[in-house]
């Protein structure tokens, strides 16, 4: 069994592929895309992927409300995948907020430049504290 850090990296890679397929108008089955990335299926991966895809419009709207002078669609597809996964986990799972933010930051350090890492951190931090402002 893989650890959650590795599984999140798999999820980001799978979301990236799905975003490319969709942009290119290529049909896909989610299970086939999962199998192309992982030899063993995992309930965490399947649950998060299906959740992100099901709630995508809500997640995008939430991300856009915290992106200052930006929209999610302007980010690279991998940055979109990292942010949508993290927002999904914050809003729809019991994963501790600090874990979600740390994992997203570590993933963004692998794939993005420092400006994007800081932006992702800021967006997720703002989402975590949105209830405190109301």
N, C-alpha and C positions, 0 to 999 in steps of 0.2 A: 504494500500500500504506500502510495506517495504522500509526502507531507503537503499541507495546504499551500505552502509557498510555491511548490512545484506545480500543484494543481491550478493555482491562479495563473501561473505563466502559461500553462496549457490552455486555459480558458481564453486568455488574451489572444493567443495565437489562433485559436479556433474562431473567435469573434472577428479577428482581422481577416481571415479567409472568407468568412461569411459576408463581411462588408464588401470585399473584392468581388465575390460571386454576384452579390446583389447589384453592385454598380455595373458589372459586365452583363447583367441579365442572364446569368447562368443558374439553372435550376440545381437545387441541392437538397439532400436529406440531412437533417442535423446529425443523425446517428452516423451517417457515412463520413461527415466532416470530423466528428469526434474520433472515429476509428482511424482516420488518416493522421491524426495527431497523437493518439494514445493506443497502446496495445490492449490495455485493460480499461473497461468502462468504470466510471466512478460516480456514485450518486451525487456527490457535491458538484462535480463538473456539470453533469446533466441538469441538475436543479438550477444552478446559477445561469447556465446558458439559456435554458428555456425561460427563466425568469427575466433575464435581460432582454431577450427578444420579445417576450410578451409585453413587458412594461416599457419598451424602448421610448415611445413618445413621451411618457411621463418623465422618464429619466432624462431625456434630452431637454425637455422644458425646464426641469429643475436645474440641470447643468447650465443652461443658457441664462437662467435668472441670476446666477452667481459669477458668470464669466464677464468681466468688466471689458467693455468695448470689443467683445469677441462673440462668436457663436461656435458651438461645438463643431459644426461642419467645416470650420476653417482649420481645425486641428488635423493632424495626420490620423489615419485610420487606427493605428496602434494606440495613439494617445486617446482617441475616442473610446477604444475598447477598454483601456485601463480605467478611464474616468467612469464609463457606464457601469463596469463591473463593480467598482468601489461604491458608487452611489447606490446601486442595487443592494449591495451588502449592507450599507448603512441604513437603508430604508426598509428592507424586506427580510433581513435575517437578524439573528441574535449575536452575530460576531461582534466582539468588543470594538468600539469605535477606534480606539488607539491601534488595534491590530489592522483594521481595514486601511486606515490612513498610512501606517508604516509600510504595509505590503504594497499599496499603490505607489508610494514614493520609491520604494526599492525597484519595482517594475519600471517605473518611468526613468530611473537612473540607468537602467539597462538599454532603453530604447530612445531616450529623448535627451535634449540638451538641458542645461541648468535652468533656463528661463521657464521651460515647460514643467520641469519638476516643481519649481516654486509655485507656478500657477495651479497645478493639480493640488498641491498641498493647501493653497489658499482656498480653493473652491471647496474641497472636502472639509476643511476646518470651518468654513462659513456654514456649510450644510449641517455640520454637527451642532453648531451654536444657533441655528435658526430659531429653535423653540425658545431659547433664552431671550431673544429679542422681542418676542411677541407678548 
